[in-house]
Amino acid sequence: NQIVPLPALLLHPHLSTAADAPSSTAQLKQQLIAAIVSQQETDELYLFDPEFTVNELFVAGLKRFVSRQAKNCVARRNLLPTPAGRGRPPEYGEYVRPLARKYGKNSIPATPCDESFTCQEHERTLTIQLWHNLVCTTQKVDEKALTFTIALIQDPKFKEPWLLASSVPLSHAAWQVIYRLRWTVERPPLIAKSLLGAQRQFVHSTHCGSRFFAISLLAACILAY
């Protein structure tokens, strides 16, 4: 079985009205998230690139999503650390860093995971590590706070691991499925550029260029089907 992508919404600044036209990429992202929130269903799960942070998705009101994270992503535990005995009581949880990193000459180790398991993917063994009950770095510990889980997926086929953040609890099998579904997003642009030649366009109107982009993605999805 193959999964066929189907465009449900296309936003472009030059196709918006003068009053709603975004003036920056950040505003375009806000419009896209707002449009998704307005039509979100309880049985749908939305996948996002690292450009969309967990904090801005939560602030916009989106509650069911999986977002790919940057390698240097940092979160906090929604749990107060043990008081040191002196000074002001802590209000923030401890930092969680899924991957080790260097800051100048100092090495910062990775945070030990809360759960680890393996699964099979096309005769390859994937290792998945999970960190549960996390909040954004600016969020104080709060029982009512929106929390998420970070998964570190290591595939022997790739040098770099994948980092995913999920706002909903997922089973072990679900992480493997979502890992595969993420590649579906990349298919329409690749088909449009390589098979349809949409990487180059010669038009003399901004609106024509925007329509060409939308039609190319739609035609790529038809070819994928």
Steps between C-alpha positions, in 0.01 A plus 500: 500500500613853423385825656401768250527866613194715438534882527228635726619860536745721309598841632710752313555867591441623146165322476365658819293812508671833568368507856604144582825481303787411739806721489745240630557126521407506870158650421447244223575223750248650743235508230569138410478383863181701552345343190589152626359572846171618348449164326673256736314180582531284809607197293774681306869536574703774332867470403730805496854590400753640751402853391188464714590501869303314762436824687339683206285198418373486859443877510298483177270239656616190311490202734564196275826516312841343444778743421852421389758665725845644442802306625565761768143505634456552874196449722423494870343238721160589641627397840677705764858391575610417851563827692865573571416618853607860444362790305167538327298180434518395133207581271628336182573137425837363402624534142466205264748469212447189285840537331839590641657821376790737545482860618837655433751268664244350736320174422136471606389137537166368381223452753432132578174390339188390687430208267679315222394227258583356158285417196549361151481712185569319171748257658669783690488540877392845615582622850250745649556691824221696669483790746152551650312780677694792351420869466663786311806663655307816593219304670493466878399175664121481491267201536268657240775578249491348151772237488666306221734207438829505310613194304854444375490257207828346388499317167821323389426608143551868589788678671282756678223394740146635486349702782121516521275671755145374550225676694298177528603168658606248237557128515829342396351393166362851438846657516618264226198580281538877541870469417399356162210741443731798532664416166166531320516878538813513287357317199291772323782761482748238375262373233410854394865596457648182353214369282308816414793740475344744744836601643520771230219728395490804274201720579450876512242521777523417869154344492601277207799373696281423801243315291779308323630383838155384615419321173841327502437354847152387400629337181777329700242346735301375200816338360574342838150350495 
